[in-house]
Structure formats: structure tokens, C-alpha cells
Amino acid sequence: MAKDRIRIGCGAGFADDRIPPGVEIVERGDLDYLAMECLAERTIARETLDKNKDPSKGYTPVLLERMEAILPPALQRGIKVVTNMGAANPIGAAQAVRKHARDWGCPDYTCAVVVGDEVSDLMRQHPELPLMEDGAPLESLLPRMASANAYLGADVVAQGFASGADLVITGRVADPALFLGPMLHAFGWSYDDYAKLACGTLAGHLLECSGQLTGGCFADPGKKEVEDLAGLGYPLADVWADGRVEVSKTPGSGGRLDVATCTEQLLYEMHDPRAYITPDCVLDASGVTFEQVGRDRVALHGAKSKPRTPTLKVVVGYFDGYMGSGEMGFAGVNAVARAKLGIEVVKERLRRRGLSYEEMRIDLIGMNSLHGNDWNAAPEPYEVRLRIAARTPNRKAAEAVGAEVRSLHMQGPTGAGGGINFGAKQILAVKSVLIPRELVHPCVTLEGAQ
């Protein structure tokens, strides 16, 4: 019998999100579904590199730790779980969970795996596709391509649950789709029902970043108070079959959920509120209003949507050289002048070594690092932290940046040396292309009990 209402909770909003609040919402939230969104744009490129080194890897590194804590209490309560922690290897993720589940007291469950978002071969077949960022042909990135993944929609999540799965593991799926998918499954919503798609997508957008809806990234002492920020609870949504949505949070948890927190999260990463494009619909949030209907409980109104686009967005991860950096603190009277002298010393030593850089950024942290303001106009602090970072295609040139900053400890101005930090790393960058939807062929497979 179809349900008239379901409750969906968010158990994670990024790969390294805190685990205890996810456990709390499972134990106290009276949920039907739990979604865990753990895949940033560059993350999947990083995990692709891990999979290339070890075919059994490529899923989110904290997968097993998070699942060990959350899967047992979820299964005990009949809560169905969906997560994109499969990253570059959803099948490997499902197999890894299965391998350990018996030790966690979870011998019997069904897992559906969504595959087909990986489209690197398709990218090689269409080098003419223009990059969304600058219009250059995709061909310019192909020699350096590390990954290519299409954003899938809620329909594949719904298919996963339709298989009878208790757990659905995906790779690249649009963030709101992780929450809309259970609604499509539970209520049988159609892709022609734009009003309901709008409500579900709006709910998913609000929930996807976990604690950001409940006071995280919101608290500002004396201006925007948040009760028990240390005990911040995660959000959940009550969704009715007719499209009504109310959002709240884990009972008895810290934080706050009200019109103000919802308004801030609504605008998060939304380029155009009138046309927020997802694989499932084009959301129009320009007329959205929030109604406080109880303590830490808000009703959503006014969402509209238009049909989904004929294309899907593909994020292409590629190698973009190396970044070298070094940090060092200066303290005491005249600290800023000594830090500035250190800057000139490092730059001149790099020049004398014949090293050049595509880009170099120099910060005095606490004075100009966030907004690039004129450090000469800033108040003179008693201590300052110098950071020099540079980008180059040459690894050794990148390593030289941090090494020369470090050398200031013994061969630079007086009073240098607090909190030395330096190193170099390969840069994984991302750009995007649009491809016809019909070229992407996702599918759902079952990773059943052995």
C-alpha cells in the first residue's frame, strides 16, 4: 500500500562530515529514508586515481567507518539508505560494505548499485564538445583527463529502491536527486508532474548540505545566535504524496531551523534562482516562501519547475600541473615588515634558480588573504602568517616554493619560524560539458547476499 507521507533525513553533507549526527538522526528521527551526500566535484577525480592504482578502491575513503556506524541502526529500524559514496567505484563500495556487514551485525540486506555515470570513453568520442567555462573544445583537456562523470537524476535512485533494496549506492548523482529519488519511489511521481518535482527538488536542495540548514555556516555571535552549536543536529523532511513539504531536524539536537536558516541555504550554490538546472527538472525558486509552523519546523511553499533539459552535465577532471606552497609565522614588533622582507627574499631566490611560475599568490593571513585588500592599509598586527603558493607544470619548481619559504627559518629575517608548513601536490581541476541525455545509459544492478 502506497504511503501518504514519508520522512527523509540527511546523514552526511560532504565526504568528511561528522558521523555522530548521522547516527543520531537515524536513532531519533523516525525516518523512512536516509540520504548521505558525500561527493564534491573534484572528489570523484581523486577517487578515480585511487581506483587506477587499486581496482578494489575508488569509493569514498570513510565509507566503511560511516557505514559501520549508520547501517546497523538503520536496518534495525527499517530505514532505507542511499548514498553517493560509491564515487568512482560503486560496485567496489557495495562489495566492501558486504564484506564487513556481517561483523557489524548486518548479514541480511539487499544492496542496489547505480552505474553508468562514468563517461570518459564517450568524451573521447566527442572531442568537439565545447567546455562550459570558456567554450574551448573538450579536445584541449583529453590528454590530461583523469575522469569524466555525468550527473544522473533521481530516476535511477528510485529504480534502486524499486528493486527492493535496503541500500542504494551510486556514483555521480545530482545532490538533490538523492532525496527526490525516494519520493519518486514512494509516491510514483511522474516526470510530467512539475509541481511535485519542484517541491521534491527544493527539499533535496535544502537538505543536501546536512548541518548548513540547521545553523552550520550560520552562527554569528551577537547577531545570529545558534543554540548548542556543538550538538548541531541534521535536517529531515516530511513529504506528502501531494507535494507538501515541511523540514525540521533531529529531535533533541542542537542548532536551529527556521525561516532565516532556510533562506540562506536556499541561495547556496544557486546561480539563477529562476532556473536552477538539475537532471530532474529546472527549478524556479524565485517565488519560494517559508512558513514557520513550529519550533525548528518550516513549511515550504511556492516552488515551480519546468521540464528537464535534453542534456546532462558532465564534470571532467583533469591534471592541471602542480602547486607548491609554504607558510611561516612572524611575531613581535615590526612583524609585517619582516614578513614582507621574507617575501622578497623568497621571490629573488626562486628567480636566481631560474624558476618561473604560471601563477603566484602571496598572503599575509589575517590581513589580505580572504579579500585581497591592501595590506599596507590594514592595522599592524603583533603577529602575522606568511603564505606563498605558486602553480607550475614542473613538480620540482613547485617543491622549491615551500623549500625556500622554509629556509627563511635560518636564512631570513629575524623572528621567523612559527608553524612552518610546506609541500607540493598535483592539481586536479574540473571543467564541464553538456552531452545529449540519450547518450548516457545508467543502470541498476543488485549486489545481493552471498
C-alpha positions as CSV (number, residue, x, y, z in Angstrom):
1,M,0.0,0.0,0.0
2,A,1.4,3.4,-1.0
3,K,2.3,5.8,1.8
4,D,0.7,9.2,2.0
5,R,3.8,10.6,3.8
6,I,7.4,9.7,4.1
7,R,10.2,11.2,6.2
8,I,13.7,11.6,4.7
9,G,16.8,12.6,6.7
10,C,20.2,13.8,5.7
11,G,23.1,11.7,7.3
12,A,26.0,13.5,5.7
13,G,26.6,16.6,3.5
14,F,30.2,16.1,2.4
15,A,32.8,13.3,2.4
16,D,34.4,14.1,5.8
17,D,31.2,15.2,7.5
18,R,30.8,14.3,11.2
19,I,29.4,10.8,11.8
20,P,27.7,11.2,15.2
21,P,24.9,13.5,14.0
22,G,24.1,10.9,11.3
23,V,23.8,8.2,13.9
24,E,21.5,10.5,16.0
25,I,19.1,11.2,13.2
26,V,18.8,7.5,12.4
27,E,18.2,6.7,16.1
28,R,15.8,9.5,16.9
29,G,14.5,10.8,13.6
30,D,11.7,8.2,13.0
31,L,12.9,8.1,9.3
32,D,11.8,6.1,6.3
33,Y,14.8,7.0,4.2
34,L,18.3,8.4,4.9
35,A,20.4,10.1,2.2
36,M,24.2,10.7,2.6
37,E,25.7,13.2,0.1
38,C,29.5,12.8,0.1
39,L,30.7,13.7,-3.4
40,A,32.2,17.1,-4.3
41,E,33.1,17.9,-7.8
42,R,36.8,17.1,-7.6
43,T,36.3,14.2,-5.3
44,I,35.4,11.7,-7.9
45,A,38.6,12.5,-9.9
46,R,40.7,11.8,-6.9
47,E,38.9,8.5,-6.3
48,T,39.4,7.6,-9.9
49,L,43.1,7.9,-9.4
50,D,42.9,5.6,-6.4
51,K,40.9,3.1,-8.4
52,N,43.6,3.2,-11.2
53,K,46.2,2.2,-8.5
54,D,43.9,-0.5,-6.9
55,P,40.8,-1.7,-8.8
56,S,39.1,-2.5,-5.5
57,K,39.3,1.1,-4.3
58,G,37.9,4.3,-5.7
59,Y,35.0,4.8,-3.3
60,T,34.9,7.4,-0.6
61,P,37.7,6.7,2.0
62,V,35.4,7.0,5.0
63,L,32.8,4.6,3.5
64,L,33.3,1.8,5.9
65,E,33.7,3.9,9.0
66,R,30.4,5.7,8.2
67,M,28.6,2.6,7.2
68,E,29.7,0.7,10.3
69,A,28.1,3.4,12.5
70,I,24.9,4.1,10.5
71,L,23.9,0.9,8.6
72,P,23.2,-1.3,11.6
73,P,20.8,1.1,13.4
74,A,19.2,2.0,10.0
75,L,18.5,-1.6,9.1
76,Q,17.2,-2.4,12.6
77,R,14.6,0.4,12.1
78,G,13.7,-0.4,8.6
79,I,15.2,2.8,7.2
80,K,16.3,2.6,3.6
81,V,19.6,4.3,2.8
82,V,21.0,5.9,-0.3
83,T,24.5,7.4,-0.7
84,N,26.9,8.5,-3.5
85,M,29.9,7.3,-1.5
86,G,30.4,4.8,-4.4
87,A,32.3,7.7,-6.1
88,A,34.4,6.2,-8.9
89,N,33.7,2.6,-7.9
90,P,30.1,2.0,-6.7
91,I,30.3,-1.8,-7.2
92,G,33.6,-1.9,-5.2
93,A,31.9,0.1,-2.5
94,A,29.0,-2.3,-2.3
95,Q,31.4,-5.3,-2.2
96,A,33.4,-3.6,0.6
97,V,30.3,-3.0,2.7
98,R,29.1,-6.6,2.1
99,K,32.5,-7.9,3.2
100,H,32.2,-6.2,6.6
101,A,28.5,-6.1,7.2
102,R,28.3,-9.5,8.9
103,D,30.8,-8.3,11.5
104,W,28.6,-5.2,12.1
105,G,25.6,-7.5,12.8
106,C,24.0,-6.9,9.3
107,P,24.2,-10.3,7.5
108,D,20.9,-9.9,5.6
109,Y,20.2,-6.9,3.4
110,T,19.8,-6.1,-0.3
111,C,22.0,-3.5,-2.0
112,A,21.4,-1.9,-5.4
113,V,24.2,-0.3,-7.2
114,V,23.8,2.5,-9.8
115,V,26.4,2.5,-12.5
116,G,26.8,4.3,-15.9
117,D,27.7,7.8,-14.8
118,E,31.4,7.2,-15.9
119,V,31.6,8.5,-19.5
120,S,35.3,9.0,-20.2
121,D,35.0,6.9,-23.4
122,L,32.1,9.0,-24.5
123,M,34.2,12.1,-24.0
124,R,36.9,10.7,-26.3
125,Q,34.3,10.1,-28.9
126,H,33.1,13.7,-28.9
127,P,36.2,15.9,-28.6
128,E,34.3,18.7,-30.3
129,L,32.1,19.4,-27.3
130,P,32.6,22.9,-26.0
131,L,33.6,23.5,-22.4
132,M,31.0,25.4,-20.5
133,E,33.6,27.6,-18.8
134,D,35.4,29.0,-21.8
135,G,34.0,27.5,-25.0
136,A,37.2,25.7,-25.8
137,P,36.9,22.3,-27.3
138,L,37.0,19.3,-25.0
139,E,39.8,18.0,-27.0
140,S,42.1,20.5,-25.3
141,L,41.7,18.6,-22.0
142,L,41.6,15.0,-23.3
143,P,45.4,14.3,-23.0
144,R,45.2,15.3,-19.3
145,M,41.8,13.9,-18.5
146,A,41.6,12.0,-15.2
147,S,37.8,11.3,-15.0
148,A,34.5,12.2,-16.7
149,N,31.2,11.6,-14.9
150,A,27.7,12.6,-15.8
151,Y,25.2,13.9,-13.2
152,L,22.5,11.3,-13.1
153,G,19.0,12.1,-11.7
154,A,16.5,10.8,-9.2
155,D,15.0,8.2,-11.5
156,V,18.0,5.8,-11.1
157,V,17.7,6.1,-7.3
158,A,14.0,5.3,-7.5
159,Q,14.9,2.3,-9.6
160,G,17.3,1.1,-7.0
161,F,14.7,1.2,-4.3
162,A,12.1,-0.4,-6.7
163,S,14.4,-3.4,-6.8
164,G,13.6,-4.0,-3.1
165,A,17.0,-2.7,-1.9
166,D,17.6,-1.6,1.6
167,L,20.7,0.3,0.5
168,V,21.4,2.1,-2.8
169,I,25.0,3.1,-3.6
170,T,25.7,5.4,-6.5
171,G,28.5,7.3,-8.1
172,R,27.8,10.8,-9.5
173,V,24.2,11.7,-8.9
174,A,23.0,15.3,-8.5
175,D,22.8,16.2,-4.9
176,P,19.0,16.9,-4.7
177,A,18.3,13.7,-6.7
178,L,19.5,11.6,-3.7
179,F,16.4,13.0,-1.8
180,L,14.0,13.2,-4.7
181,G,14.6,9.6,-5.7
182,P,12.9,8.1,-2.5
183,M,9.9,10.4,-3.2
184,L,9.6,9.1,-6.8
185,H,9.7,5.6,-5.5
186,A,7.4,6.0,-2.6
187,F,4.7,8.1,-4.4
188,G,5.1,7.1,-8.0
189,W,5.5,10.7,-9.1
190,S,5.8,11.3,-12.8
191,Y,8.3,13.4,-14.6
192,D,5.3,15.3,-16.1
193,D,4.2,16.4,-12.6
194,Y,6.3,19.6,-12.5
195,A,4.7,20.9,-9.3
196,K,5.7,17.8,-7.3
197,L,9.2,17.6,-8.9
198,A,9.7,21.2,-7.8
199,C,8.7,20.6,-4.2
200,G,10.9,17.5,-4.0
201,T,13.9,19.1,-5.7
202,L,13.6,22.1,-3.4
203,A,13.5,19.8,-0.3
204,G,16.6,18.0,-1.6
205,H,18.5,21.2,-2.2
206,L,17.8,22.4,1.4
207,L,18.7,19.0,3.0
208,E,21.8,18.1,0.9
209,C,24.4,20.0,3.0
210,S,23.4,18.5,6.3
211,G,24.1,21.0,9.1
212,Q,24.1,24.0,6.9
213,L,20.3,24.0,7.2
214,T,20.3,23.7,11.0
215,G,22.7,26.5,11.9
216,G,26.0,25.5,10.5
217,C,27.7,28.2,8.4
218,F,25.1,30.5,10.0
219,A,26.1,31.2,13.6
220,D,27.5,34.7,14.2
221,P,27.8,35.6,18.0
222,G,25.7,38.6,18.9
223,K,24.0,38.7,15.5
224,K,22.7,35.2,14.6
225,E,22.7,33.0,17.7
226,V,22.6,29.2,17.4
227,E,21.8,27.2,20.5
228,D,24.2,24.3,21.2
229,L,26.2,24.6,18.0
230,A,28.4,21.8,19.3
231,G,25.5,19.5,19.3
232,L,24.2,20.5,15.9
233,G,21.5,18.2,14.6
234,Y,20.9,17.2,11.0
235,P,17.8,18.1,9.0
236,L,14.9,16.0,7.8
237,A,11.9,16.5,5.6
238,D,8.3,15.3,5.9
239,V,7.0,14.9,2.4
240,W,3.4,14.2,1.5
241,A,2.2,12.4,-1.7
242,D,0.5,15.7,-2.9
243,G,3.9,17.5,-2.8
244,R,3.6,19.3,0.6
245,V,7.0,19.5,2.4
246,E,8.0,20.5,5.9
247,V,11.6,20.5,7.1
248,S,12.8,20.0,10.7
249,K,15.7,18.4,12.5
250,T,16.7,15.6,14.8
251,P,14.6,15.8,17.9
252,G,16.5,16.9,20.9
253,S,19.5,18.1,18.9
254,G,21.3,21.4,19.0
255,G,21.2,24.1,16.3
256,R,18.2,25.9,14.8
257,L,16.0,25.5,11.8
258,D,13.8,28.5,10.8
259,V,13.0,30.9,8.0
260,A,16.4,32.5,8.3
261,T,18.4,29.3,8.0
262,C,16.2,28.1,5.2
263,T,16.6,31.3,3.3
264,E,20.4,31.2,3.5
265,Q,20.5,27.6,2.4
266,L,18.1,28.2,-0.5
267,L,20.5,30.6,-2.1
268,Y,23.6,28.3,-1.6
269,E,25.2,27.4,-4.9
270,M,22.2,28.5,-6.8
271,H,23.4,30.5,-9.8
272,D,19.9,31.5,-11.1
273,P,17.0,31.1,-8.6
274,R,14.6,31.2,-11.6
275,A,16.4,28.4,-13.4
276,Y,18.3,26.0,-11.1
277,I,19.1,23.2,-13.5
278,T,19.1,19.7,-12.3
279,P,18.9,16.4,-14.2
280,D,15.3,16.0,-13.0
281,C,13.8,19.5,-13.7
282,V,14.6,23.1,-14.0
283,L,13.6,24.5,-10.6
284,D,12.2,28.0,-10.3
285,A,12.8,29.1,-6.7
286,S,12.1,32.8,-7.2
287,G,8.7,32.6,-5.6
288,V,9.6,30.3,-2.8
289,T,8.4,31.3,0.7
290,F,9.0,29.7,4.1
291,E,6.4,29.4,6.9
292,Q,7.4,28.8,10.5
293,V,4.9,26.2,11.6
294,G,6.6,25.2,14.8
295,R,9.8,25.2,16.8
296,D,12.6,24.1,14.4
297,R,9.9,23.3,11.8
298,V,9.3,25.2,8.5
299,A,6.8,24.6,5.6
300,L,7.9,25.2,2.0
301,H,5.7,27.0,-0.5
302,G,5.9,28.4,-4.0
303,A,8.4,26.1,-5.8
304,K,7.8,25.7,-9.5
305,S,9.7,23.8,-12.2
306,K,9.9,23.3,-15.9
307,P,10.8,20.1,-17.8
308,R,14.3,18.6,-17.5
309,T,16.8,19.6,-20.1
310,P,17.7,17.4,-23.1
311,T,21.3,17.4,-21.9
312,L,23.2,16.2,-18.9
313,K,26.2,17.9,-17.3
314,V,29.5,16.1,-17.3
315,V,32.3,17.1,-15.0
316,V,35.7,16.4,-16.5
317,G,38.5,16.1,-14.0
318,Y,42.0,16.8,-15.4
319,F,45.6,17.3,-14.4
320,D,46.5,21.0,-14.2
321,G,50.1,20.9,-13.1
322,Y,51.4,21.3,-9.6
323,M,51.0,23.7,-6.7
324,G,53.8,24.4,-4.3
325,S,53.3,26.3,-1.1
326,G,55.0,27.3,2.1
327,E,53.8,29.0,5.3
328,M,55.7,30.6,8.2
329,G,54.8,32.8,11.1
330,F,56.4,36.1,12.2
331,A,55.8,37.6,15.6
332,G,56.6,40.7,17.6
333,V,57.2,44.3,16.8
334,N,57.7,45.0,13.1
335,A,56.3,41.5,12.2
336,V,54.7,42.8,9.0
337,A,57.8,44.4,7.7
338,R,59.9,41.3,8.4
339,A,57.3,39.1,6.6
340,K,57.4,41.5,3.6
341,L,61.2,41.2,3.5
342,G,60.8,37.4,3.6
343,I,58.6,37.6,0.5
344,E,61.2,39.5,-1.5
345,V,63.9,37.1,-0.4
346,V,61.9,34.0,-1.5
347,K,61.0,35.6,-4.8
348,E,64.6,36.6,-5.6
349,R,66.0,33.2,-4.6
350,L,63.5,31.4,-6.9
351,R,64.4,33.9,-9.7
352,R,68.1,33.2,-9.3
353,R,67.4,29.5,-9.5
354,G,65.9,30.1,-12.9
355,L,62.4,29.1,-11.8
356,S,59.2,30.7,-13.2
357,Y,55.5,30.2,-12.4
358,E,52.2,30.5,-14.2
359,E,50.6,32.0,-11.1
360,M,51.8,33.0,-7.7
361,R,49.7,34.1,-4.7
362,I,51.2,35.8,-1.7
363,D,49.1,36.3,1.5
364,L,49.7,37.8,4.9
365,I,47.0,35.7,6.6
366,G,44.7,37.9,8.8
367,M,45.4,41.0,6.6
368,N,44.7,40.3,3.0
369,S,44.2,36.6,2.4
370,L,40.4,36.5,2.1
371,H,39.5,39.7,0.3
372,G,42.8,40.8,-1.2
373,N,42.7,44.2,0.5
374,D,45.7,46.5,0.7
375,W,47.9,45.1,3.4
376,N,49.5,48.5,3.8
377,A,46.2,49.9,4.9
378,A,45.4,47.2,7.4
379,P,46.1,47.6,11.1
380,E,49.5,46.5,12.2
381,P,49.2,43.1,14.0
382,Y,51.6,41.8,16.6
383,E,51.9,38.5,14.6
384,V,51.3,37.6,11.0
385,R,51.5,34.4,9.0
386,L,53.1,34.5,5.5
387,R,51.8,32.1,2.8
388,I,53.3,31.8,-0.6
389,A,51.8,29.5,-3.2
390,A,52.5,29.0,-6.9
391,R,51.3,26.9,-9.8
392,T,53.6,25.4,-12.4
393,P,53.7,22.3,-14.7
394,N,57.0,21.4,-13.1
395,R,56.9,19.4,-9.9
396,K,60.5,20.3,-8.8
397,A,59.6,24.0,-9.3
398,A,56.6,23.5,-7.1
399,E,58.6,21.9,-4.4
400,A,61.1,24.7,-4.5
401,V,58.4,27.2,-3.3
402,G,57.9,25.6,0.0
403,A,61.6,24.8,0.4
404,E,62.5,28.5,0.0
405,V,59.8,29.6,2.5
406,R,61.1,27.0,5.0
407,S,64.7,28.3,4.6
408,L,63.6,31.7,6.0
409,H,63.7,30.0,9.4
410,M,67.5,30.0,9.3
411,Q,68.3,32.3,6.4
412,G,65.7,35.1,6.5
413,P,64.5,37.9,8.7
414,T,64.6,37.6,12.5
415,G,61.7,36.2,14.3
416,A,60.6,33.7,11.6
417,G,59.7,30.1,12.2
418,G,56.4,29.7,13.9
419,G,54.2,26.9,12.4
420,I,56.3,26.0,9.4
421,N,54.3,24.2,6.8
422,F,55.3,23.4,3.2
423,G,54.9,21.0,0.4
424,A,53.8,20.4,-3.2
425,K,50.9,18.5,-4.8
426,Q,49.5,17.7,-8.1
427,I,46.4,19.8,-9.1
428,L,43.2,18.1,-10.1
429,A,41.0,20.7,-11.8
430,V,37.5,20.3,-13.2
431,K,35.6,21.7,-16.2
432,S,32.2,20.8,-17.6
433,V,30.5,19.9,-20.8
434,L,26.9,19.2,-21.8
435,I,26.0,16.0,-23.6
436,P,22.7,14.7,-25.1
437,R,20.9,12.8,-22.4
438,E,20.2,9.8,-24.6
439,L,24.0,9.1,-24.9
440,V,24.2,8.2,-21.2
441,H,23.0,4.8,-20.2
442,P,22.8,4.3,-16.4
443,C,21.6,1.0,-15.0
444,V,20.9,-0.6,-11.6
445,T,22.5,-3.9,-10.6
446,L,21.9,-5.9,-7.4
447,E,24.8,-6.8,-5.1
448,G,22.9,-9.5,-3.2
449,A,23.8,-11.5,-0.1
450,Q,26.4,-14.2,-0.7
